Amino acid sequence: MAITFTLGRPEMTKALLRVLRGEPVWPPPVWLMRQAGRYLPEYRAVRATVPDFIALCTTPDLATEVTLQPIRRYALDAAILFSDILILPWALGQGLAFKEGEGPVLPPIRDEAAFGLLDPSRVARNTAPVMETVRQIRASLTREGFESTTLIGFAGAPFTVACYMVEGSGSRDFAATRTLAWQNPSLFDRIIELLIETTTQYLSAQVQAGAEVLMLFDSWAGVLAPSRFRRYVIEPTRRIVVALRERFPDVPVIGFPRIAGPSVEAYAHETGVSAVGLDTAMDLARVVPMLPETVAAQGNLDPLALVAGGAAMAEETQAILAAMRGRPFIFNLGHGIVPQTPPEHVAALIEMVRAS
Ligand code: CP3
């Protein structure tokens, strides 16, 4: 049964915002990480018109178009800005290329000399197209009648962005990054410090351009030893949340400390985030009682159950819904949607969540 409240401000009728303020809205709002992307033929068509992925992220008309594609198909409760967590290192002047089939490649930063080449004074100018995209998405959502869809802006959390900046590419375990953090903590602290400042600035600009919610992706939080998790995940996230809340007290922040395991409890209590994203491996029945009652949860269907569809997806989805009923909850995947996902499975999933 749907729980309805009458509230004064029109934006408060948006289900995602209500959940992020602690209301157990049911059926829960739903969106999917990486909802714009290669599983959609209309995305591949736009992608084919640009030379590279960075050009797609920095061309506001195209980035707006691909942001809206999944909303037009599924009327999701959230649109997420089409960009990438690596746009910030790119904007700082670190080179970045996305190689076909290889993922991102950057010149690694492992000494003071390489760090010294980064230039925070360039961030505002280089990310201006992203802010234009945010403005265009808000205008398009209104123009196309998606009044209940909330716009999420985002950045990578400092540790995960530092992983790519130091490693110079994706990695299974980010061994070079973790070694640098142990061997040269003063350099690693300077990298994290620079990312705290520039991420706060970059997210603030997204709010000023029209983002209604912010999300911090900490995809590699779980590779750290507990003492380093506190120093490089919890503390930087807390500082960003405090700084944002001072400027924008009403803008909720969703944190996603992926593969953090039991450390998610300290993360949820200490960072000040409004919601915590739970990854695929999280057992909701065990984890949810650890979270403060004021912190909403988001997650966590296995993206590969969505690829499989059918009974497997249905059973897993119902189990998640049953575990979360009555709590402030946002239905999502436990990690990003994968390119081989059949779009009709996404439609079936959304329908199932909305019928709950
Ligand atoms: O969710 C959305 O639809 C919004 C856009 C978005 C993208 N990346 C688009 C993208 C978001 C929120 C991200 C976040 C991101 N980017 C993360 C954190 C979340 C996670 O998945 O853990 C990370 C670690 C990255 C870095 C990144 N970007 C990698 C490792 C890759 C290559 C792997 C891949 O999937 O190709 C990317 C590229 C990327 N980012 C694509 C998209 C749609 C594919 C590029 C293409 O279309 O060619």
Boltz pocket constraint, residues with backbone or C-beta under 6 A from the ligand:
constraints:
  - pocket:
      binder: B
      contacts: [[A, 32], [A, 33], [A, 34], [A, 35], [A, 36], [A, 37], [A, 38], [A, 47], [A, 53], [A, 80], [A, 81], [A, 82], [A, 83], [A, 84], [A, 85], [A, 86], [A, 98], [A, 102], [A, 103], [A, 104], [A, 154], [A, 170], [A, 217], [A, 219], [A, 336]]
      max_distance: 6.0
